[in-house]
Amino acid sequence: MHPVSGVTIGIIMSEDRLNLADLKAMTAKELLTIAEELEIENAS
């Protein structure tokens, strides 16, 4: 897993869901890292 602000995606995700407040607090680069890790198409 890629580190995102010192926290891994597995820790950010809770019960296979992402916390909206955590997403809003992230930078575009951090969000792109998560999208790539989750293999979301056309993330960039």
C-alpha positions as CSV (number, residue, x, y, z in Angstrom):
1,M,0.0,0.0,0.0
2,H,1.1,3.6,-0.7
3,P,1.6,5.9,2.3
4,V,-0.7,8.9,2.3
5,S,0.2,11.6,4.8
6,G,1.9,8.9,6.9
7,V,-1.3,6.8,6.9
8,T,-1.9,3.8,4.6
9,I,-5.0,3.4,2.6
10,G,-6.0,0.4,4.7
11,I,-6.2,2.6,7.8
12,I,-8.0,5.4,6.0
13,M,-10.6,2.9,4.8
14,S,-13.1,1.8,7.5
15,E,-15.3,-1.2,6.7
16,D,-14.5,-0.8,2.9
17,R,-15.7,2.9,3.0
18,L,-13.8,6.1,2.9
19,N,-14.6,8.8,5.4
20,L,-15.8,11.9,3.5
21,A,-14.2,14.3,6.0
22,D,-10.8,12.5,5.5
23,L,-11.2,12.8,1.7
24,K,-12.0,16.6,1.9
25,A,-8.9,17.1,4.0
26,M,-6.6,15.5,1.4
27,T,-4.7,17.1,-1.3
28,A,-5.3,16.3,-5.0
29,K,-2.0,14.4,-5.0
30,E,-3.1,12.3,-2.1
31,L,-6.5,11.6,-3.7
32,L,-4.8,10.6,-6.9
33,T,-2.5,8.2,-5.0
34,I,-5.5,6.5,-3.4
35,A,-7.3,6.3,-6.8
36,E,-4.3,4.7,-8.4
37,E,-4.0,2.2,-5.5
38,L,-7.7,1.3,-5.9
39,E,-7.1,1.0,-9.7
40,I,-9.8,3.5,-10.5
41,E,-9.9,4.1,-14.3
42,N,-9.1,7.7,-15.6
43,A,-8.2,8.9,-12.1
44,S,-5.9,11.6,-13.4
